[in-house]
């Protein structure tokens, strides 16, 4: 949580928990925090994936860019996502998903906004519109 000094001086930003969808204020330079509602750790950083990356779960309150040689094998929860490489796993984005012509997503996708360039690959079910906090 940000200190009172950070909140007064405007050095905070609002993020939404990737686990319970509750908004909170955090320090603008914070890299991770614990959600006061669900008590789970939140990553606040942006990521640029340039190689193979396989994990059980990939969640961030920041943005992810998957470069042409990048390859993620994991379910993803993110604010915004740009895909130039490959993703294997379900994606849940609170904002925008851009799939470039070299990009490939194999898995279900949920986002508020979706942009797909000609030549991109998308295999899975789509849900486009406001994010429902009831959806897992």
Buried (B, 14 or more C-beta within 10 A) or exposed (E): BBEEEBEEEEEBBEBBBBBEBEEBBBBEEBEEBEBEEEEEEBBBEBBEBEEEBEEEEBBBBBBBBBBEEBBBBBBBBBBBBBBBBBBBBBBBBBEBBBBBEBBBBBBBBBBBEBEBEEEBBBEBEEBEEEBEEEEE
